[in-house]
Amino acid sequence: MTDDKERQLSEIRSDIEATRQRLAETLDAIEDRLDVPKRVREAVRDAIERLDAIRQDHPEYVYAAIASALGLVAGVTALIVRSAARR
């Protein structure tokens, strides 16, 4: 083979390898996007980390959220009891 043909073959092989690498990266990205349980775990972990940071920096926000949730539960409970008493 001549040097030009060898160079062309080398370039073609290099292009094929680069294409394979890009294809593998694309497939990995698609697989990552379609892995719903993994994405849910990551989202939960991130949310917990953010909540922990808020808890450490602003504990009053946590207490306000807990108080709000308890107030909501108490209100719903009162409505349920009131509705049941009317029947």
PyMOL Python script that loads the backbone (N, CA, C, O; Angstrom):
from pymol import cmd

cmd.read_pdbstr("""\
ATOM      1  N   MET A   1       0.832  -1.176   0.000  1.00  0.00           N
ATOM      2  CA  MET A   1       0.000   0.000   0.000  1.00  0.00           C
ATOM      3  C   MET A   1       0.878   1.240   0.000  1.00  0.00           C
ATOM      4  O   MET A   1       1.991   1.259   0.524  1.00  0.00           O
ATOM      5  N   THR A   2       0.332   2.246  -0.599  1.00  0.00           N
ATOM      6  CA  THR A   2       1.087   3.495  -0.613  1.00  0.00           C
ATOM      7  C   THR A   2       0.823   4.243   0.679  1.00  0.00           C
ATOM      8  O   THR A   2      -0.092   3.927   1.439  1.00  0.00           O
ATOM      9  N   ASP A   3       1.653   5.241   0.898  1.00  0.00           N
ATOM     10  CA  ASP A   3       1.493   6.037   2.124  1.00  0.00           C
ATOM     11  C   ASP A   3       0.152   6.750   2.166  1.00  0.00           C
ATOM     12  O   ASP A   3      -0.457   6.867   3.230  1.00  0.00           O
ATOM     13  N   ASP A   4      -0.321   7.236   0.997  1.00  0.00           N
ATOM     14  CA  ASP A   4      -1.610   7.933   0.958  1.00  0.00           C
ATOM     15  C   ASP A   4      -2.750   7.000   1.355  1.00  0.00           C
ATOM     16  O   ASP A   4      -3.638   7.391   2.113  1.00  0.00           O
ATOM     17  N   LYS A   5      -2.728   5.787   0.853  1.00  0.00           N
ATOM     18  CA  LYS A   5      -3.791   4.826   1.182  1.00  0.00           C
ATOM     19  C   LYS A   5      -3.734   4.449   2.659  1.00  0.00           C
ATOM     20  O   LYS A   5      -4.769   4.321   3.312  1.00  0.00           O
ATOM     21  N   GLU A   6      -2.540   4.275   3.174  1.00  0.00           N
ATOM     22  CA  GLU A   6      -2.392   3.943   4.586  1.00  0.00           C
ATOM     23  C   GLU A   6      -2.895   5.092   5.453  1.00  0.00           C
ATOM     24  O   GLU A   6      -3.551   4.875   6.471  1.00  0.00           O
ATOM     25  N   ARG A   7      -2.581   6.308   5.039  1.00  0.00           N
ATOM     26  CA  ARG A   7      -3.047   7.474   5.766  1.00  0.00           C
ATOM     27  C   ARG A   7      -4.577   7.555   5.716  1.00  0.00           C
ATOM     28  O   ARG A   7      -5.213   7.849   6.729  1.00  0.00           O
ATOM     29  N   GLN A   8      -5.161   7.302   4.564  1.00  0.00           N
ATOM     30  CA  GLN A   8      -6.607   7.321   4.425  1.00  0.00           C
ATOM     31  C   GLN A   8      -7.252   6.246   5.299  1.00  0.00           C
ATOM     32  O   GLN A   8      -8.251   6.506   5.970  1.00  0.00           O
ATOM     33  N   LEU A   9      -6.689   5.057   5.293  1.00  0.00           N
ATOM     34  CA  LEU A   9      -7.207   3.989   6.149  1.00  0.00           C
ATOM     35  C   LEU A   9      -7.091   4.363   7.620  1.00  0.00           C
ATOM     36  O   LEU A   9      -7.995   4.092   8.410  1.00  0.00           O
ATOM     37  N   SER A  10      -5.984   4.982   7.979  1.00  0.00           N
ATOM     38  CA  SER A  10      -5.789   5.405   9.359  1.00  0.00           C
ATOM     39  C   SER A  10      -6.829   6.456   9.748  1.00  0.00           C
ATOM     40  O   SER A  10      -7.370   6.416  10.853  1.00  0.00           O
ATOM     41  N   GLU A  11      -7.108   7.391   8.844  1.00  0.00           N
ATOM     42  CA  GLU A  11      -8.119   8.412   9.108  1.00  0.00           C
ATOM     43  C   GLU A  11      -9.511   7.793   9.222  1.00  0.00           C
ATOM     44  O   GLU A  11     -10.301   8.168  10.089  1.00  0.00           O
ATOM     45  N   ILE A  12      -9.794   6.852   8.347  1.00  0.00           N
ATOM     46  CA  ILE A  12     -11.092   6.175   8.396  1.00  0.00           C
ATOM     47  C   ILE A  12     -11.247   5.420   9.711  1.00  0.00           C
ATOM     48  O   ILE A  12     -12.304   5.472  10.339  1.00  0.00           O
ATOM     49  N   ARG A  13     -10.210   4.730  10.121  1.00  0.00           N
ATOM     50  CA  ARG A  13     -10.266   3.998  11.400  1.00  0.00           C
ATOM     51  C   ARG A  13     -10.455   4.964  12.564  1.00  0.00           C
ATOM     52  O   ARG A  13     -11.215   4.699  13.496  1.00  0.00           O
ATOM     53  N   SER A  14      -9.753   6.079  12.489  1.00  0.00           N
ATOM     54  CA  SER A  14      -9.883   7.091  13.535  1.00  0.00           C
ATOM     55  C   SER A  14     -11.306   7.656  13.572  1.00  0.00           C
ATOM     56  O   SER A  14     -11.875   7.851  14.646  1.00  0.00           O
ATOM     57  N   ASP A  15     -11.877   7.918  12.384  1.00  0.00           N
ATOM     58  CA  ASP A  15     -13.255   8.406  12.309  1.00  0.00           C
ATOM     59  C   ASP A  15     -14.238   7.374  12.860  1.00  0.00           C
ATOM     60  O   ASP A  15     -15.181   7.722  13.571  1.00  0.00           O
ATOM     61  N   ILE A  16     -14.014   6.129  12.532  1.00  0.00           N
ATOM     62  CA  ILE A  16     -14.890   5.061  13.032  1.00  0.00           C
ATOM     63  C   ILE A  16     -14.823   5.000  14.552  1.00  0.00           C
ATOM     64  O   ILE A  16     -15.854   4.890  15.215  1.00  0.00           O
ATOM     65  N   GLU A  17     -13.632   5.069  15.101  1.00  0.00           N
ATOM     66  CA  GLU A  17     -13.466   5.013  16.557  1.00  0.00           C
ATOM     67  C   GLU A  17     -14.132   6.221  17.222  1.00  0.00           C
ATOM     68  O   GLU A  17     -14.791   6.075  18.251  1.00  0.00           O
ATOM     69  N   ALA A  18     -13.963   7.403  16.643  1.00  0.00           N
ATOM     70  CA  ALA A  18     -14.602   8.605  17.202  1.00  0.00           C
ATOM     71  C   ALA A  18     -16.114   8.475  17.134  1.00  0.00           C
ATOM     72  O   ALA A  18     -16.808   8.864  18.073  1.00  0.00           O
ATOM     73  N   THR A  19     -16.632   7.940  16.044  1.00  0.00           N
ATOM     74  CA  THR A  19     -18.073   7.743  15.897  1.00  0.00           C
ATOM     75  C   THR A  19     -18.583   6.746  16.926  1.00  0.00           C
ATOM     76  O   THR A  19     -19.640   6.953  17.523  1.00  0.00           O
ATOM     77  N   ARG A  20     -17.848   5.682  17.133  1.00  0.00           N
ATOM     78  CA  ARG A  20     -18.237   4.692  18.154  1.00  0.00           C
ATOM     79  C   ARG A  20     -18.285   5.334  19.538  1.00  0.00           C
ATOM     80  O   ARG A  20     -19.200   5.085  20.323  1.00  0.00           O
ATOM     81  N   GLN A  21     -17.287   6.160  19.819  1.00  0.00           N
ATOM     82  CA  GLN A  21     -17.230   6.825  21.122  1.00  0.00           C
ATOM     83  C   GLN A  21     -18.424   7.757  21.306  1.00  0.00           C
ATOM     84  O   GLN A  21     -19.051   7.751  22.365  1.00  0.00           O
ATOM     85  N   ARG A  22     -18.745   8.553  20.295  1.00  0.00           N
ATOM     86  CA  ARG A  22     -19.902   9.458  20.382  1.00  0.00           C
ATOM     87  C   ARG A  22     -21.202   8.671  20.530  1.00  0.00           C
ATOM     88  O   ARG A  22     -22.080   9.059  21.300  1.00  0.00           O
ATOM     89  N   LEU A  23     -21.324   7.574  19.799  1.00  0.00           N
ATOM     90  CA  LEU A  23     -22.516   6.731  19.884  1.00  0.00           C
ATOM     91  C   LEU A  23     -22.658   6.146  21.290  1.00  0.00           C
ATOM     92  O   LEU A  23     -23.752   6.120  21.855  1.00  0.00           O
ATOM     93  N   ALA A  24     -21.548   5.680  21.841  1.00  0.00           N
ATOM     94  CA  ALA A  24     -21.579   5.121  23.202  1.00  0.00           C
ATOM     95  C   ALA A  24     -21.996   6.186  24.207  1.00  0.00           C
ATOM     96  O   ALA A  24     -22.783   5.909  25.113  1.00  0.00           O
ATOM     97  N   GLU A  25     -21.476   7.408  24.056  1.00  0.00           N
ATOM     98  CA  GLU A  25     -21.846   8.496  24.965  1.00  0.00           C
ATOM     99  C   GLU A  25     -23.321   8.838  24.826  1.00  0.00           C
ATOM    100  O   GLU A  25     -24.001   9.087  25.822  1.00  0.00           O
ATOM    101  N   THR A  26     -23.815   8.851  23.596  1.00  0.00           N
ATOM    102  CA  THR A  26     -25.224   9.145  23.358  1.00  0.00           C
ATOM    103  C   THR A  26     -26.115   8.074  23.979  1.00  0.00           C
ATOM    104  O   THR A  26     -27.118   8.393  24.617  1.00  0.00           O
ATOM    105  N   LEU A  27     -25.756   6.823  23.796  1.00  0.00           N
ATOM    106  CA  LEU A  27     -26.543   5.726  24.380  1.00  0.00           C
ATOM    107  C   LEU A  27     -26.518   5.774  25.903  1.00  0.00           C
ATOM    108  O   LEU A  27     -27.531   5.512  26.552  1.00  0.00           O
ATOM    109  N   ASP A  28     -25.362   6.109  26.474  1.00  0.00           N
ATOM    110  CA  ASP A  28     -25.282   6.250  27.930  1.00  0.00           C
ATOM    111  C   ASP A  28     -26.196   7.364  28.420  1.00  0.00           C
ATOM    112  O   ASP A  28     -26.872   7.218  29.438  1.00  0.00           O
ATOM    113  N   ALA A  29     -26.214   8.479  27.693  1.00  0.00           N
ATOM    114  CA  ALA A  29     -27.077   9.603  28.086  1.00  0.00           C
ATOM    115  C   ALA A  29     -28.545   9.212  27.990  1.00  0.00           C
ATOM    116  O   ALA A  29     -29.338   9.559  28.866  1.00  0.00           O
ATOM    117  N   ILE A  30     -28.913   8.496  26.937  1.00  0.00           N
ATOM    118  CA  ILE A  30     -30.303   8.046  26.782  1.00  0.00           C
ATOM    119  C   ILE A  30     -30.668   7.084  27.904  1.00  0.00           C
ATOM    120  O   ILE A  30     -31.742   7.189  28.498  1.00  0.00           O
ATOM    121  N   GLU A  31     -29.779   6.157  28.187  1.00  0.00           N
ATOM    122  CA  GLU A  31     -30.036   5.190  29.260  1.00  0.00           C
ATOM    123  C   GLU A  31     -30.213   5.902  30.600  1.00  0.00           C
ATOM    124  O   GLU A  31     -31.088   5.541  31.388  1.00  0.00           O
ATOM    125  N   ASP A  32     -29.381   6.913  30.857  1.00  0.00           N
ATOM    126  CA  ASP A  32     -29.473   7.664  32.103  1.00  0.00           C
ATOM    127  C   ASP A  32     -30.809   8.395  32.194  1.00  0.00           C
ATOM    128  O   ASP A  32     -31.423   8.441  33.261  1.00  0.00           O
ATOM    129  N   ARG A  33     -31.258   8.962  31.083  1.00  0.00           N
ATOM    130  CA  ARG A  33     -32.537   9.672  31.059  1.00  0.00           C
ATOM    131  C   ARG A  33     -33.715   8.735  31.287  1.00  0.00           C
ATOM    132  O   ARG A  33     -34.712   9.127  31.892  1.00  0.00           O
ATOM    133  N   LEU A  34     -33.608   7.513  30.810  1.00  0.00           N
ATOM    134  CA  LEU A  34     -34.716   6.566  30.913  1.00  0.00           C
ATOM    135  C   LEU A  34     -34.721   5.769  32.215  1.00  0.00           C
ATOM    136  O   LEU A  34     -35.666   5.028  32.485  1.00  0.00           O
ATOM    137  N   ASP A  35     -33.684   5.916  33.014  1.00  0.00           N
ATOM    138  CA  ASP A  35     -33.600   5.191  34.284  1.00  0.00           C
ATOM    139  C   ASP A  35     -34.362   5.986  35.353  1.00  0.00           C
ATOM    140  O   ASP A  35     -33.768   6.722  36.142  1.00  0.00           O
ATOM    141  N   VAL A  36     -35.682   5.821  35.359  1.00  0.00           N
ATOM    142  CA  VAL A  36     -36.538   6.601  36.242  1.00  0.00           C
ATOM    143  C   VAL A  36     -36.236   6.335  37.722  1.00  0.00           C
ATOM    144  O   VAL A  36     -36.126   7.295  38.485  1.00  0.00           O
ATOM    145  N   PRO A  37     -36.099   5.088  38.160  1.00  0.00           N
ATOM    146  CA  PRO A  37     -35.798   4.875  39.586  1.00  0.00           C
ATOM    147  C   PRO A  37     -34.510   5.587  40.022  1.00  0.00           C
ATOM    148  O   PRO A  37     -34.448   6.130  41.125  1.00  0.00           O
ATOM    149  N   LYS A  38     -33.514   5.586  39.185  1.00  0.00           N
ATOM    150  CA  LYS A  38     -32.259   6.268  39.528  1.00  0.00           C
ATOM    151  C   LYS A  38     -32.487   7.772  39.633  1.00  0.00           C
ATOM    152  O   LYS A  38     -31.975   8.417  40.548  1.00  0.00           O
ATOM    153  N   ARG A  39     -33.250   8.329  38.702  1.00  0.00           N
ATOM    154  CA  ARG A  39     -33.524   9.768  38.725  1.00  0.00           C
ATOM    155  C   ARG A  39     -34.343  10.152  39.946  1.00  0.00           C
ATOM    156  O   ARG A  39     -34.139  11.224  40.516  1.00  0.00           O
ATOM    157  N   VAL A  40     -35.273   9.282  40.356  1.00  0.00           N
ATOM    158  CA  VAL A  40     -36.074   9.554  41.548  1.00  0.00           C
ATOM    159  C   VAL A  40     -35.178   9.538  42.787  1.00  0.00           C
ATOM    160  O   VAL A  40     -35.274  10.416  43.645  1.00  0.00           O
ATOM    161  N   ARG A  41     -34.310   8.535  42.869  1.00  0.00           N
ATOM    162  CA  ARG A  41     -33.378   8.469  44.011  1.00  0.00           C
ATOM    163  C   ARG A  41     -32.513   9.720  44.083  1.00  0.00           C
ATOM    164  O   ARG A  41     -32.304  10.273  45.162  1.00  0.00           O
ATOM    165  N   GLU A  42     -32.007  10.166  42.929  1.00  0.00           N
ATOM    166  CA  GLU A  42     -31.179  11.369  42.902  1.00  0.00           C
ATOM    167  C   GLU A  42     -31.972  12.599  43.335  1.00  0.00           C
ATOM    168  O   GLU A  42     -31.465  13.440  44.079  1.00  0.00           O
ATOM    169  N   ALA A  43     -33.219  12.703  42.868  1.00  0.00           N
ATOM    170  CA  ALA A  43     -34.055  13.849  43.226  1.00  0.00           C
ATOM    171  C   ALA A  43     -34.359  13.854  44.721  1.00  0.00           C
ATOM    172  O   ALA A  43     -34.332  14.905  45.361  1.00  0.00           O
ATOM    173  N   VAL A  44     -34.647  12.687  45.271  1.00  0.00           N
ATOM    174  CA  VAL A  44     -34.927  12.583  46.709  1.00  0.00           C
ATOM    175  C   VAL A  44     -33.682  12.939  47.500  1.00  0.00           C
ATOM    176  O   VAL A  44     -33.757  13.680  48.479  1.00  0.00           O
ATOM    177  N   ARG A  45     -32.535  12.415  47.082  1.00  0.00           N
ATOM    178  CA  ARG A  45     -31.279  12.718  47.779  1.00  0.00           C
ATOM    179  C   ARG A  45     -30.990  14.219  47.741  1.00  0.00           C
ATOM    180  O   ARG A  45     -30.589  14.799  48.750  1.00  0.00           O
ATOM    181  N   ASP A  46     -31.193  14.849  46.583  1.00  0.00           N
ATOM    182  CA  ASP A  46     -30.959  16.284  46.465  1.00  0.00           C
ATOM    183  C   ASP A  46     -31.913  17.079  47.346  1.00  0.00           C
ATOM    184  O   ASP A  46     -31.514  18.052  47.987  1.00  0.00           O
ATOM    185  N   ALA A  47     -33.170  16.663  47.374  1.00  0.00           N
ATOM    186  CA  ALA A  47     -34.166  17.352  48.203  1.00  0.00           C
ATOM    187  C   ALA A  47     -33.805  17.234  49.684  1.00  0.00           C
ATOM    188  O   ALA A  47     -33.907  18.204  50.434  1.00  0.00           O
ATOM    189  N   ILE A  48     -33.393  16.062  50.089  1.00  0.00           N
ATOM    190  CA  ILE A  48     -33.008  15.855  51.492  1.00  0.00           C
ATOM    191  C   ILE A  48     -31.807  16.716  51.838  1.00  0.00           C
ATOM    192  O   ILE A  48     -31.760  17.315  52.912  1.00  0.00           O
ATOM    193  N   GLU A  49     -30.836  16.782  50.937  1.00  0.00           N
ATOM    194  CA  GLU A  49     -29.653  17.613  51.184  1.00  0.00           C
ATOM    195  C   GLU A  49     -30.038  19.088  51.300  1.00  0.00           C
ATOM    196  O   GLU A  49     -29.524  19.801  52.161  1.00  0.00           O
ATOM    197  N   ARG A  50     -30.954  19.546  50.422  1.00  0.00           N
ATOM    198  CA  ARG A  50     -31.394  20.949  50.491  1.00  0.00           C
ATOM    199  C   ARG A  50     -32.151  21.216  51.786  1.00  0.00           C
ATOM    200  O   ARG A  50     -31.945  22.242  52.435  1.00  0.00           O
ATOM    201  N   LEU A  51     -33.031  20.284  52.156  1.00  0.00           N
ATOM    202  CA  LEU A  51     -33.776  20.453  53.405  1.00  0.00           C
ATOM    203  C   LEU A  51     -32.851  20.461  54.615  1.00  0.00           C
ATOM    204  O   LEU A  51     -33.062  21.221  55.561  1.00  0.00           O
ATOM    205  N   ASP A  52     -31.842  19.626  54.581  1.00  0.00           N
ATOM    206  CA  ASP A  52     -30.887  19.591  55.685  1.00  0.00           C
ATOM    207  C   ASP A  52     -30.126  20.911  55.775  1.00  0.00           C
ATOM    208  O   ASP A  52     -29.887  21.424  56.869  1.00  0.00           O
ATOM    209  N   ALA A  53     -29.751  21.452  54.626  1.00  0.00           N
ATOM    210  CA  ALA A  53     -29.052  22.742  54.621  1.00  0.00           C
ATOM    211  C   ALA A  53     -29.954  23.841  55.167  1.00  0.00           C
ATOM    212  O   ALA A  53     -29.500  24.691  55.934  1.00  0.00           O
ATOM    213  N   ILE A  54     -31.225  23.833  54.780  1.00  0.00           N
ATOM    214  CA  ILE A  54     -32.177  24.832  55.291  1.00  0.00           C
ATOM    215  C   ILE A  54     -32.349  24.652  56.790  1.00  0.00           C
ATOM    216  O   ILE A  54     -32.377  25.623  57.547  1.00  0.00           O
ATOM    217  N   ARG A  55     -32.464  23.385  57.211  1.00  0.00           N
ATOM    218  CA  ARG A  55     -32.637  23.106  58.646  1.00  0.00           C
ATOM    219  C   ARG A  55     -31.476  23.653  59.455  1.00  0.00           C
ATOM    220  O   ARG A  55     -31.674  24.204  60.538  1.00  0.00           O
ATOM    221  N   GLN A  56     -30.276  23.503  58.940  1.00  0.00           N
ATOM    222  CA  GLN A  56     -29.098  23.976  59.665  1.00  0.00           C
ATOM    223  C   GLN A  56     -28.990  25.501  59.645  1.00  0.00           C
ATOM    224  O   GLN A  56     -28.619  26.121  60.641  1.00  0.00           O
ATOM    225  N   ASP A  57     -29.320  26.092  58.498  1.00  0.00           N
ATOM    226  CA  ASP A  57     -29.171  27.546  58.367  1.00  0.00           C
ATOM    227  C   ASP A  57     -30.345  28.316  58.960  1.00  0.00           C
ATOM    228  O   ASP A  57     -30.158  29.398  59.518  1.00  0.00           O
ATOM    229  N   HIS A  58     -31.552  27.769  58.843  1.00  0.00           N
ATOM    230  CA  HIS A  58     -32.760  28.467  59.279  1.00  0.00           C
ATOM    231  C   HIS A  58     -33.730  27.493  59.950  1.00  0.00           C
ATOM    232  O   HIS A  58     -34.732  27.111  59.347  1.00  0.00           O
ATOM    233  N   PRO A  59     -33.448  27.093  61.176  1.00  0.00           N
ATOM    234  CA  PRO A  59     -34.339  26.127  61.834  1.00  0.00           C
ATOM    235  C   PRO A  59     -35.753  26.669  62.021  1.00  0.00           C
ATOM    236  O   PRO A  59     -36.701  25.890  62.129  1.00  0.00           O
ATOM    237  N   GLU A  60     -35.908  27.994  62.061  1.00  0.00           N
ATOM    238  CA  GLU A  60     -37.246  28.561  62.227  1.00  0.00           C
ATOM    239  C   GLU A  60     -38.154  28.216  61.046  1.00  0.00           C
ATOM    240  O   GLU A  60     -39.369  28.100  61.211  1.00  0.00           O
ATOM    241  N   TYR A  61     -37.570  28.052  59.857  1.00  0.00           N
ATOM    242  CA  TYR A  61     -38.365  27.658  58.692  1.00  0.00           C
ATOM    243  C   TYR A  61     -38.924  26.251  58.878  1.00  0.00           C
ATOM    244  O   TYR A  61     -40.063  25.966  58.509  1.00  0.00           O
ATOM    245  N   VAL A  62     -38.112  25.387  59.448  1.00  0.00           N
ATOM    246  CA  VAL A  62     -38.557  24.007  59.676  1.00  0.00           C
ATOM    247  C   VAL A  62     -39.702  23.993  60.678  1.00  0.00           C
ATOM    248  O   VAL A  62     -40.697  23.296  60.482  1.00  0.00           O
ATOM    249  N   TYR A  63     -39.560  24.766  61.752  1.00  0.00           N
ATOM    250  CA  TYR A  63     -40.621  24.807  62.750  1.00  0.00           C
ATOM    251  C   TYR A  63     -41.896  25.404  62.169  1.00  0.00           C
ATOM    252  O   TYR A  63     -42.994  24.945  62.483  1.00  0.00           O
ATOM    253  N   ALA A  64     -41.762  26.409  61.335  1.00  0.00           N
ATOM    254  CA  ALA A  64     -42.939  27.015  60.697  1.00  0.00           C
ATOM    255  C   ALA A  64     -43.618  26.012  59.764  1.00  0.00           C
ATOM    256  O   ALA A  64     -44.846  25.942  59.716  1.00  0.00           O
ATOM    257  N   ALA A  65     -42.831  25.242  59.029  1.00  0.00           N
ATOM    258  CA  ALA A  65     -43.408  24.235  58.126  1.00  0.00           C
ATOM    259  C   ALA A  65     -44.118  23.151  58.911  1.00  0.00           C
ATOM    260  O   ALA A  65     -45.200  22.712  58.522  1.00  0.00           O
ATOM    261  N   ILE A  66     -43.523  22.714  60.011  1.00  0.00           N
ATOM    262  CA  ILE A  66     -44.152  21.688  60.846  1.00  0.00           C
ATOM    263  C   ILE A  66     -45.452  22.225  61.441  1.00  0.00           C
ATOM    264  O   ILE A  66     -46.466  21.527  61.458  1.00  0.00           O
ATOM    265  N   ALA A  67     -45.420  23.460  61.927  1.00  0.00           N
ATOM    266  CA  ALA A  67     -46.624  24.059  62.509  1.00  0.00           C
ATOM    267  C   ALA A  67     -47.712  24.197  61.448  1.00  0.00           C
ATOM    268  O   ALA A  67     -48.886  23.954  61.728  1.00  0.00           O
ATOM    269  N   SER A  68     -47.335  24.580  60.250  1.00  0.00           N
ATOM    270  CA  SER A  68     -48.311  24.704  59.162  1.00  0.00           C
ATOM    271  C   SER A  68     -48.931  23.353  58.821  1.00  0.00           C
ATOM    272  O   SER A  68     -50.142  23.246  58.627  1.00  0.00           O
ATOM    273  N   ALA A  69     -48.097  22.336  58.751  1.00  0.00           N
ATOM    274  CA  ALA A  69     -48.602  20.997  58.443  1.00  0.00           C
ATOM    275  C   ALA A  69     -49.544  20.516  59.538  1.00  0.00           C
ATOM    276  O   ALA A  69     -50.593  19.942  59.245  1.00  0.00           O
ATOM    277  N   LEU A  70     -49.184  20.742  60.788  1.00  0.00           N
ATOM    278  CA  LEU A  70     -50.059  20.337  61.894  1.00  0.00           C
ATOM    279  C   LEU A  70     -51.371  21.106  61.861  1.00  0.00           C
ATOM    280  O   LEU A  70     -52.432  20.538  62.121  1.00  0.00           O
ATOM    281  N   GLY A  71     -51.305  22.398  61.542  1.00  0.00           N
ATOM    282  CA  GLY A  71     -52.525  23.193  61.426  1.00  0.00           C
ATOM    283  C   GLY A  71     -53.416  22.679  60.313  1.00  0.00           C
ATOM    284  O   GLY A  71     -54.636  22.618  60.469  1.00  0.00           O
ATOM    285  N   LEU A  72     -52.823  22.311  59.201  1.00  0.00           N
ATOM    286  CA  LEU A  72     -53.585  21.765  58.087  1.00  0.00           C
ATOM    287  C   LEU A  72     -54.248  20.448  58.479  1.00  0.00           C
ATOM    288  O   LEU A  72     -55.427  20.239  58.192  1.00  0.00           O
ATOM    289  N   VAL A  73     -53.509  19.570  59.125  1.00  0.00           N
ATOM    290  CA  VAL A  73     -54.072  18.286  59.564  1.00  0.00           C
ATOM    291  C   VAL A  73     -55.201  18.520  60.561  1.00  0.00           C
ATOM    292  O   VAL A  73     -56.237  17.859  60.488  1.00  0.00           O
ATOM    293  N   ALA A  74     -55.011  19.457  61.494  1.00  0.00           N
ATOM    294  CA  ALA A  74     -56.051  19.746  62.484  1.00  0.00           C
ATOM    295  C   ALA A  74     -57.300  20.301  61.800  1.00  0.00           C
ATOM    296  O   ALA A  74     -58.420  19.943  62.162  1.00  0.00           O
ATOM    297  N   GLY A  75     -57.106  21.175  60.811  1.00  0.00           N
ATOM    298  CA  GLY A  75     -58.249  21.740  60.097  1.00  0.00           C
ATOM    299  C   GLY A  75     -59.011  20.694  59.321  1.00  0.00           C
ATOM    300  O   GLY A  75     -60.241  20.678  59.355  1.00  0.00           O
ATOM    301  N   VAL A  76     -58.323  19.833  58.631  1.00  0.00           N
ATOM    302  CA  VAL A  76     -58.977  18.766  57.867  1.00  0.00           C
ATOM    303  C   VAL A  76     -59.696  17.817  58.809  1.00  0.00           C
ATOM    304  O   VAL A  76     -60.814  17.384  58.531  1.00  0.00           O
ATOM    305  N   THR A  77     -59.055  17.497  59.921  1.00  0.00           N
ATOM    306  CA  THR A  77     -59.678  16.614  60.910  1.00  0.00           C
ATOM    307  C   THR A  77     -60.959  17.244  61.455  1.00  0.00           C
ATOM    308  O   THR A  77     -61.975  16.565  61.598  1.00  0.00           O
ATOM    309  N   ALA A  78     -60.911  18.523  61.753  1.00  0.00           N
ATOM    310  CA  ALA A  78     -62.092  19.218  62.276  1.00  0.00           C
ATOM    311  C   ALA A  78     -63.222  19.195  61.246  1.00  0.00           C
ATOM    312  O   ALA A  78     -64.381  18.989  61.603  1.00  0.00           O
ATOM    313  N   LEU A  79     -62.897  19.401  60.003  1.00  0.00           N
ATOM    314  CA  LEU A  79     -63.914  19.352  58.946  1.00  0.00           C
ATOM    315  C   LEU A  79     -64.527  17.958  58.816  1.00  0.00           C
ATOM    316  O   LEU A  79     -65.736  17.815  58.634  1.00  0.00           O
ATOM    317  N   ILE A  80     -63.697  16.955  58.909  1.00  0.00           N
ATOM    318  CA  ILE A  80     -64.189  15.582  58.814  1.00  0.00           C
ATOM    319  C   ILE A  80     -65.122  15.270  59.991  1.00  0.00           C
ATOM    320  O   ILE A  80     -66.202  14.713  59.794  1.00  0.00           O
ATOM    321  N   VAL A  81     -64.712  15.625  61.200  1.00  0.00           N
ATOM    322  CA  VAL A  81     -65.513  15.378  62.384  1.00  0.00           C
ATOM    323  C   VAL A  81     -66.821  16.144  62.294  1.00  0.00           C
ATOM    324  O   VAL A  81     -67.882  15.601  62.603  1.00  0.00           O
ATOM    325  N   ARG A  82     -66.755  17.388  61.876  1.00  0.00           N
ATOM    326  CA  ARG A  82     -67.946  18.223  61.749  1.00  0.00           C
ATOM    327  C   ARG A  82     -68.910  17.640  60.712  1.00  0.00           C
ATOM    328  O   ARG A  82     -70.123  17.609  60.918  1.00  0.00           O
ATOM    329  N   SER A  83     -68.347  17.185  59.603  1.00  0.00           N
ATOM    330  CA  SER A  83     -69.170  16.598  58.543  1.00  0.00           C
ATOM    331  C   SER A  83     -69.827  15.303  59.028  1.00  0.00           C
ATOM    332  O   SER A  83     -70.992  15.045  58.728  1.00  0.00           O
ATOM    333  N   ALA A  84     -69.085  14.504  59.767  1.00  0.00           N
ATOM    334  CA  ALA A  84     -69.612  13.234  60.267  1.00  0.00           C
ATOM    335  C   ALA A  84     -70.697  13.493  61.325  1.00  0.00           C
ATOM    336  O   ALA A  84     -71.655  12.726  61.424  1.00  0.00           O
ATOM    337  N   ALA A  85     -70.554  14.557  62.106  1.00  0.00           N
ATOM    338  CA  ALA A  85     -71.527  14.855  63.152  1.00  0.00           C
ATOM    339  C   ALA A  85     -72.846  15.321  62.569  1.00  0.00           C
ATOM    340  O   ALA A  85     -73.888  15.131  63.198  1.00  0.00           O
ATOM    341  N   ARG A  86     -72.840  15.912  61.414  1.00  0.00           N
ATOM    342  CA  ARG A  86     -74.063  16.399  60.775  1.00  0.00           C
ATOM    343  C   ARG A  86     -74.888  15.271  60.165  1.00  0.00           C
ATOM    344  O   ARG A  86     -76.068  15.488  59.890  1.00  0.00           O
ATOM    345  N   ARG A  87     -74.374  14.159  59.952  1.00  0.00           N
ATOM    346  CA  ARG A  87     -75.075  13.045  59.315  1.00  0.00           C
ATOM    347  C   ARG A  87     -75.894  12.316  60.287  1.00  0.00           C
ATOM    348  O   ARG A  87     -76.557  11.343  59.928  1.00  0.00           O
TER     349      ARG A  87
END
""", "prot")
cmd.dss("prot")
cmd.show_as("cartoon", "prot")
cmd.util.cbc("prot")
cmd.orient("prot")
